[in-house]
Amino acid sequence: MEKDWIKIATYTNAFEAEIVRQMLVENSIPAVVLNKKDSSYHFGKLELYVNVEDKEVALQLIDQNEKLNLEDNNAN
């Protein structure tokens, strides 16, 4: 990984990691998912990285997104 990038989240579900990455990109925050899963046995993690300078805003967006998803799930 290049310098000035920091891991802000870890996922086991590739779909969830990609949704969060796309949400960040749509909000003008470059983000990368690094797949550290074993290709043969499919265990391991996916790590979400952003630039150090975008860390706080990215974490706030993720938190807001999770709260909205929780509210939507409780409404149903």
N, C-alpha and C positions, 0 to 999 in steps of 0.2 A: 504494500500500500504506500502511496506517496505520502510525503510529510505533510503536516497540517490537516490531516484527516483524522477523525476520531470516531470510535464506535459508540453509538448512542442506544442501540437496541439489539437484542438477540431473539431470533424466532426459530421455531421448529417447522412451521408451516410456510412453504415457499409462496403460496398464494397471498397469505397475510403480509408477508414481507414486501412483496411486490406492490400490493395496494398502498401500503404506507409509503414506500419509495415514490410511487407515482403521485401521491398526494403532496409530498414535499416538492417534487419537481414542478407540479402545477402551481405551487406557491413560490417559485423562483429560488428554490434551495436545491442545488445539485446534491444528489444522493446516489449511493452505490450499495448494492447487496452483494456481499461476498459469500459464496456458497462453500461451506466447510463440511458438507455432508459427504459421507463415504459413498462412492458411486456403486459399490457392490451390495452393501447391506442397508443403505439408506438411513443411517443414523448419523447424528451430528447436528450442527447448527447452521443457521444463516445469520450473518451479521450485517447490520445496517450502519453505514458510515456517512458522515457529512463533514464538511469543512469545519475546522475549529471555530471560525468566526460565526458560523451559522448554528452552532450547537444549541444555544438557549432558545432561539426562535423555533428550531426544529422540534425540540422537546415540548415547547408550548403547543405547537400545532398537533403533535401526536396526542398530547393530553386532552386537548379540545376534541379531537376526533374520537378518542376512546369514550369520552363523556357523552358525545352525541350518539354513538353506537349503543351505549348502555341505556340511554333514555329511549331510543327507538325499540330496543328489545323489551324494556319494561312496559312500553305502551301497548305492545301486542300481547 
